[in-house]
Amino acid sequence: MDKTIEKIVSLCKRRGFIFQSSEIYGGFGAVYDYGPLGTELKNNISQLWWREMTRVHENIVGLDSGILMHPRVWEASGHVSEFHDPLVDCKQCKARYRADELVANIEDADWNQVKCSKCGTTGKMTSPRQFNLMFETHVGPVEESSSVAYLRPETAQGIYVNYQLVQGAMRMKIPFGIAQIGKAFRNEIVARNFIFRTREFEQMEMQYFVKPDSDNDAMKEWKEKRFRFYPDSLGIVENKVRFHEHGPDELAHYAKEAWDIEYEFPFGWAEIEGVHNRNDFDLVRHEEFSGKNLKYFDQQTNERFLPYIIETSAGLNRMLLAVLADAYWEDKENNRTVMKFHPQLAPMKAVVCPLVKKDGLPEKARNIVDFLKPHFSVLYDQQGSIGKRYYRQDEAGTPFGITVDHQTIEDDTVTLRYRDTQHQDRVSTDKLLTAIQDNMA
């Protein structure tokens, strides 16, 4: 694991962002729990995405579909037959790999010449075998083939099978979109890089239904909108984000065109969101497998057709990791570690600290906490020196520090400290809320 990622992992555990799942039992591979600050940060990111994708658009609505769906859904989508990774094992050390991580061309590779990157042995790899990434379960009291179901490997199919119901209930006209945030599950062969690739994760997807002849324009529109979200809404440095176009050999079986939005993580460039033109593949398949007519009726033109679909699909966990990596800063000049979150994303917006635990300062500080907390998340801290308290909150990414001292009792002013610059202003308590809100944009 990259050293910077190792430092972020350590900070996340220390400050209550992310924990290894079931740690007291030795951990559970590639599954993570989100602590108090991690939950706040994740919620802040997803709420920004939800606002961006639904509330500012009159023609995009939300959905929350079930994790368990009819097994035929996954046959129609191609996941039962296509959702595989090639798996190989080293006979010497038992290390397991995705075959495409070891060789570029799996079919033409001579596996007798392939070297294990873990133990260094050559010629001890098994032949590649296909491994389905879906988690299988059973519905009902008896485990038999007729009760087989799957934990969904993506949230998109829940939108496709409901699109006609949503359109009719909400009287939507083409073009329109359906957005969803929800858990998905993939039995990854090799999960790595902290929360970048995990077996349980959250997706944030929007499926945009358009006329077949307008898909290219819609694709261009959503590429631009989704790219701008990262610097404009998340505050991520713009040159750390780029597009990668899928070539003909990279395109998924459902895609007419596909682009990845990539972030430059400490371990290299990697995808955090995909923008895809899925044409009418999914609706054609669901119409075929379900026997239902899924065509949209356009009253203006008196036409019936299957819409084309432009998909924007982002991994919330990956987006959160990009935010963590982008915010991480080792301020060597001041010997401190700072998480420079955009104030709108920061789990805690402000910490209120009485200078000492006497002379009425804690009571005054508590009053300020009570005044501020209806407006944003705020923390009270009276443990340790004021410098240690500041640095502790810098590491947690809290953008504003408020110190109540003896002058506060005299003139009702406090010290307002800014995380990144450590600059301090003297602010009257009746102007404190406005001062903070003015610096949160």
QUISULNOR-V678819 format. One record per backbone hydrogen bond with DSSP energy under -0.5 kcal/mol. CO is the residue of the C=O (numbers start at 0). NH is the residue of the N-H. Records with the same first field share a line. If there is no record, write none. Layout:
BEGIN
CO: NH ; NH
END
This chain:
BEGIN
1: 5
2: 6
3: 7
4: 8
5: 9
6: 10
7: 11
8: 12
9: 13
10: 14
11: 15 ; 16 ; 17
12: 15
15: 36 ; 37
16: 34
18: 32
19: 22
20: 27
21: 24 ; 26
22: 25
27: 30
29: 198 ; 199
30: 20
32: 18 ; 34
34: 38
35: 39
36: 40
37: 41
38: 42
39: 43
40: 44
41: 45
42: 46
43: 47
44: 48
45: 49
46: 50
47: 51
48: 52
49: 53 ; 54
50: 55
53: 56
56: 59
58: 176
60: 178
66: 151
69: 72 ; 73
70: 73 ; 74
71: 75
72: 76
73: 77 ; 78 ; 79
74: 77
77: 81
78: 82
81: 83
82: 132
84: 130
85: 98
86: 128
87: 96
88: 90 ; 125
89: 93
94: 89
96: 87 ; 98
97: 100
98: 101 ; 102
103: 105
104: 108
105: 108
108: 110
109: 112
110: 124
113: 122 ; 123
115: 119
120: 115
123: 90
128: 86
130: 84
132: 186
133: 135
134: 150
136: 148
137: 139
141: 143
143: 146
144: 147
146: 138
148: 136
149: 68
151: 184
154: 157 ; 158
155: 158 ; 159
156: 160
158: 161 ; 162
159: 162
161: 165
162: 166
163: 167
164: 168
165: 169
166: 170 ; 171
175: 208
176: 60
177: 206
178: 62
179: 204
181: 202
183: 200
185: 187
188: 190
191: 196
192: 195
198: 185
200: 183
201: 315 ; 316
202: 181
203: 313
204: 179
205: 207 ; 311
206: 177 ; 208
207: 209 ; 309
208: 174 ; 175
209: 307
210: 213
211: 214
213: 217
214: 218
215: 219
216: 220
217: 221
218: 222
219: 223
220: 224
221: 225
222: 226
223: 227
224: 228
225: 229
226: 229 ; 230
227: 231
228: 232 ; 233
229: 235
236: 239
237: 240
239: 263
241: 261
243: 259
246: 249 ; 250
251: 254
256: 276
257: 245
258: 274
259: 243 ; 261
260: 271 ; 272
261: 241
262: 264 ; 269
264: 267
267: 264
269: 262
271: 314
272: 260
273: 312
274: 258
275: 277 ; 310
276: 255 ; 256
277: 280
278: 308
279: 283
280: 284
281: 285
282: 286
283: 287
284: 288
285: 289
286: 290
291: 293
295: 297 ; 304
296: 298
297: 301 ; 302
302: 297
304: 295 ; 306
307: 209
308: 277 ; 310
309: 207
310: 275 ; 312
311: 205
312: 273
313: 203 ; 315
314: 318
315: 319
316: 320
317: 321
318: 322
319: 323
320: 324
321: 325
322: 326
323: 327
326: 339
328: 330 ; 337
329: 331
330: 333 ; 334 ; 335
335: 330
337: 328 ; 339
338: 340
341: 344 ; 345
347: 398
348: 399
349: 378
350: 352 ; 401
351: 380
352: 403
357: 360
359: 363
360: 364
361: 365
362: 366
363: 367
364: 368
365: 369
366: 370
367: 371
368: 372
371: 374 ; 375
376: 348 ; 349
378: 351
381: 383
384: 388
385: 389
386: 390
387: 391
388: 392
389: 393
390: 394
391: 395
392: 396 ; 397
393: 338 ; 396
398: 418
399: 350
400: 402 ; 416
401: 352 ; 403
402: 404 ; 414
403: 354
404: 407 ; 408
405: 409
406: 410
407: 411
411: 428
413: 415 ; 426
414: 402 ; 416
415: 424
416: 400
417: 421
422: 417
424: 415 ; 426
426: 413
427: 430
428: 431
430: 434
431: 435
432: 436
433: 437
434: 438
435: 438
436: 439
END
